[in-house]
Amino acid sequence: MNQEIRLFGAIAVRPAVLALISQFETATGLTVAVKWELNPTVKKQIEAGEPFDLVIINPNLVQDLTALGKVKAGSQVAFGRIAMGVAAKAGSRPLNIGSVGAFEHALKSARSIAYASEGTSGGYFSGLLERLGIADEVKPKLVAVLGGQTASAVGRGEAELAVVPVTSILAAAPEVILVGRFPAELQSYVDFAIGISADSTDAEAAKQLSEFLMSTAVDDILVAMGVERHSKRV
């Protein structure tokens, strides 16, 4: 009997992984059922008993689930990392964020800035504003967006700019454009890892999907979607 592989992943990797699923299904004859939530929500739902075969979230969360017996020990592999970027509505005025000074000026000049208030990226951005000393000036402009729709909020006109992993910005085209990635001095990459469920109904099929997602054959597609591979595969 051909069962579905249940893939549970973070919203930030959704655009890149979805671009690969049909290729995997065609090559193997297996089917993949996907579910997406913010990183912390994925972990909470798995802890609460959500069934899955493969998970893609932050490495520390995979480690936590392994310690809880939810993820099979030794199955964790480093999937890749996603840079933080700034999004604007297509057709808006050109914006320079190439230096720390230009980045700060863009944030202070913006009328409103959407961010993922419950996500990993939102936590980093809030801390960055404090570190730069512009929190008091910028925070009143922040628009908290739930459910991983941060980039789309710009397209809908709910915010002038959005701060979010670049995968989400690229996937929101053509209504949304990538203004640019954070300056190198301020960049924070959101890392992702794959883990196989300790209670998978088909551990071999889950392993096949993990190996496919880790293969060099899909690197170019992932890079085009905003996922940077680690130089060394674990």
ROFI-497084 format. One line per field, with one value per residue (C-alpha): residue in three letters; z, y, x. Coordinates in pm, 1 decimal. Each point is the difference from the previous one (the first is absolute). Layout:
<sites>
resn <- c(ala,...);
c3 <- c(Z,...);
c2 <- c(Y,...);
c1 <- c(X,...);
</sites>
This chain:
<sites>
resn <- c(met,asn,gln,glu,ile,arg,leu,phe,gly,ala,ile,ala,val,arg,pro,ala,val,leu,ala,leu,ile,ser,gln,phe,glu,thr,ala,thr,gly,leu,thr,val,ala,val,lys,trp,glu,leu,asn,pro,thr,val,lys,lys,gln,ile,glu,ala,gly,glu,pro,phe,asp,leu,val,ile,ile,asn,pro,asn,leu,val,gln,asp,leu,thr,ala,leu,gly,lys,val,lys,ala,gly,ser,gln,val,ala,phe,gly,arg,ile,ala,met,gly,val,ala,ala,lys,ala,gly,ser,arg,pro,leu,asn,ile,gly,ser,val,gly,ala,phe,glu,his,ala,leu,lys,ser,ala,arg,ser,ile,ala,tyr,ala,ser,glu,gly,thr,ser,gly,gly,tyr,phe,ser,gly,leu,leu,glu,arg,leu,gly,ile,ala,asp,glu,val,lys,pro,lys,leu,val,ala,val,leu,gly,gly,gln,thr,ala,ser,ala,val,gly,arg,gly,glu,ala,glu,leu,ala,val,val,pro,val,thr,ser,ile,leu,ala,ala,ala,pro,glu,val,ile,leu,val,gly,arg,phe,pro,ala,glu,leu,gln,ser,tyr,val,asp,phe,ala,ile,gly,ile,ser,ala,asp,ser,thr,asp,ala,glu,ala,ala,lys,gln,leu,ser,glu,phe,leu,met,ser,thr,ala,val,asp,asp,ile,leu,val,ala,met,gly,val,glu,arg,his,ser,lys,arg,val);
c3 <- c(0.0,-97.6,300.5,-5.8,148.9,247.8,-25.9,269.4,-54.4,76.1,-217.8,-98.4,-189.2,-156.5,-337.9,-54.9,109.9,-192.6,-315.5,50.8,117.1,-341.4,-125.0,291.2,-48.9,-371.7,60.5,280.0,-44.4,363.4,107.0,248.2,220.1,124.2,294.2,79.7,314.0,163.0,156.3,364.7,-97.1,-182.2,314.1,226.9,-219.2,-25.5,377.3,28.7,-215.9,-360.9,-220.6,-253.6,-186.2,-82.5,158.0,-121.4,265.1,187.5,101.6,372.6,-20.4,-177.2,282.0,259.0,-171.2,-16.5,374.9,49.0,-207.1,-280.6,-259.8,-69.0,150.6,-265.5,-275.6,16.7,-303.1,-77.5,-279.8,-63.5,108.6,-107.4,11.6,135.5,-254.0,-47.4,-222.0,-164.6,-228.4,-367.6,-172.2,314.9,6.5,-4.2,346.7,110.2,291.9,-104.3,309.6,369.1,-24.0,-306.5,164.9,312.3,-208.8,-200.1,317.5,161.4,-317.6,-59.4,94.1,112.9,16.2,12.7,189.9,114.1,364.2,101.0,-230.2,32.3,-238.4,196.3,321.2,-164.5,-154.2,331.5,165.2,-289.1,43.4,364.2,-94.6,-258.0,249.9,-222.0,174.2,150.4,-341.3,-208.5,224.9,-18.5,-377.3,29.3,-126.6,162.0,-253.2,101.3,-195.8,-224.9,-228.9,66.9,-356.6,-136.7,241.1,-207.1,-320.0,163.7,102.8,373.6,44.1,-205.1,70.6,137.2,176.0,-58.9,-129.0,-372.8,-96.0,97.6,-195.4,-317.3,26.4,33.1,-344.6,-218.3,244.9,227.5,-78.1,187.9,84.1,116.4,267.8,333.4,-6.2,74.6,341.9,103.9,-182.7,193.3,-171.9,109.5,-0.1,-75.8,61.6,-95.5,246.2,-41.9,238.4,259.2,-59.2,-380.0,-167.6,-282.2,118.0,-325.0,-212.2,237.1,-36.1,-378.6,16.8,236.7,-231.7,-300.5,173.4,95.7,-345.3,-207.8,-290.3,157.6,111.2,-292.9,52.6,370.4,-61.2,-250.2,265.9,265.2,189.5,36.9,51.4,262.9,-148.2,187.2,18.1,335.3);
c2 <- c(0.0,338.4,228.7,372.8,140.3,262.0,298.5,266.3,310.2,364.8,257.1,157.4,-314.3,-63.2,172.1,-180.0,-343.9,17.5,61.9,-343.2,-218.9,-83.6,-92.1,-242.9,-148.7,-54.7,-161.7,-233.7,-58.1,105.1,277.4,278.3,172.8,335.2,223.5,336.4,211.8,242.5,-169.8,17.3,-119.8,-305.1,-102.2,59.8,-200.6,-293.2,6.9,-12.0,-311.7,124.1,-297.4,51.4,-194.2,279.1,343.3,305.9,269.3,177.4,-240.0,71.2,-90.0,-328.3,-70.1,73.9,-237.6,-265.9,34.4,-45.4,-317.8,153.8,5.3,-303.2,39.2,38.5,97.9,375.6,159.6,366.4,104.0,355.4,358.4,298.7,362.6,283.9,251.9,305.7,-6.6,280.9,16.3,-41.7,337.2,190.1,246.6,-145.8,-46.2,-29.3,-233.3,-91.0,138.4,12.0,373.7,-38.5,-291.2,204.1,298.7,-218.9,-138.2,342.7,149.5,-274.9,69.0,-359.4,-324.6,-348.4,-275.5,-354.7,68.0,-368.3,-129.1,-43.8,289.9,234.8,-72.7,78.4,323.1,127.5,-63.7,166.2,321.9,8.7,-66.8,279.7,240.9,82.8,-207.6,297.1,165.4,-307.8,-220.3,224.5,-64.7,-378.3,-205.0,-343.3,-264.8,-350.0,-322.6,56.6,257.8,275.8,60.9,-19.9,274.9,242.1,-111.3,60.6,350.4,-73.9,116.5,194.0,-241.1,-351.4,-166.3,-373.2,-294.0,46.7,-324.6,153.1,318.3,-184.4,-218.2,304.7,137.4,168.1,221.4,22.1,72.0,-79.0,337.3,-181.3,-215.4,145.7,158.5,-257.8,152.1,-44.5,-319.2,-292.6,-329.5,-216.8,-357.1,-303.9,-368.9,-315.9,-269.2,-331.6,-93.0,-263.8,-129.7,22.5,-239.1,-40.7,92.9,-119.5,228.6,289.4,-69.4,4.9,345.2,125.0,-124.1,158.3,337.2,-24.0,-104.1,227.6,-51.4,245.3,262.5,234.5,3.9,69.9,283.2,157.9,-14.1,162.5,-299.2,-1.8,-337.1,-60.9,-67.1,-329.7,-233.4,-167.4);
c1 <- c(0.0,133.8,-34.8,58.9,318.9,-112.0,234.5,-36.3,210.7,59.7,-176.1,333.9,109.5,-341.4,64.0,330.2,-117.5,-327.4,201.9,156.8,-287.8,-145.9,346.9,40.9,-345.8,59.9,338.5,-111.2,-372.9,-44.7,-235.3,70.9,-258.2,127.9,-86.0,161.7,14.6,243.9,302.9,-116.1,-348.4,137.9,186.7,-299.8,-236.2,240.8,45.0,-379.9,-17.2,-26.3,94.5,281.1,265.3,245.2,47.5,193.5,51.6,280.5,282.0,-38.3,-368.8,79.8,245.5,-267.0,-243.4,272.0,55.1,-374.6,2.7,-207.2,281.2,215.5,346.1,268.9,-243.3,64.4,170.4,71.4,-238.0,118.6,-33.8,-209.6,112.0,-209.4,-127.0,-217.1,-308.8,-195.3,-301.2,79.4,30.5,95.4,289.0,354.8,144.4,362.8,74.0,354.3,171.9,-85.1,-67.6,-222.9,-183.1,-69.6,-114.2,-240.5,-157.3,-32.2,-148.1,-256.0,-360.8,-54.5,199.0,-152.3,181.1,-71.1,-74.5,-8.8,272.7,375.5,64.1,-224.1,184.0,333.1,-130.1,-139.1,335.3,184.0,-198.3,107.4,362.8,-1.4,-153.8,-298.7,-266.2,-185.3,-25.1,-84.5,-213.1,-310.9,3.9,10.6,-292.7,-14.3,-102.4,-108.1,-3.3,299.6,-165.3,253.7,117.5,-354.5,-105.1,207.5,-170.5,-338.0,103.0,-8.2,361.7,253.0,286.8,32.1,290.7,-2.9,211.4,69.8,-176.6,-332.9,74.9,96.9,-310.1,-227.7,95.8,-119.5,-191.8,304.3,364.5,319.2,155.0,310.6,153.6,106.9,348.5,269.6,73.0,-362.1,-87.3,-138.7,-62.1,-288.3,130.3,-213.2,50.6,-185.4,-100.2,-182.0,-280.5,77.5,-353.1,-11.5,-243.4,253.4,348.7,159.5,-217.1,70.6,370.6,-36.2,-159.5,270.3,274.1,-171.4,-26.0,368.0,123.1,222.4,-243.4,-246.0,254.7,-58.3,-376.5,41.8,245.3,-239.0,-272.1,221.2,144.5,378.2,162.5,266.0,342.1,20.1,-296.3,-49.5);
</sites>
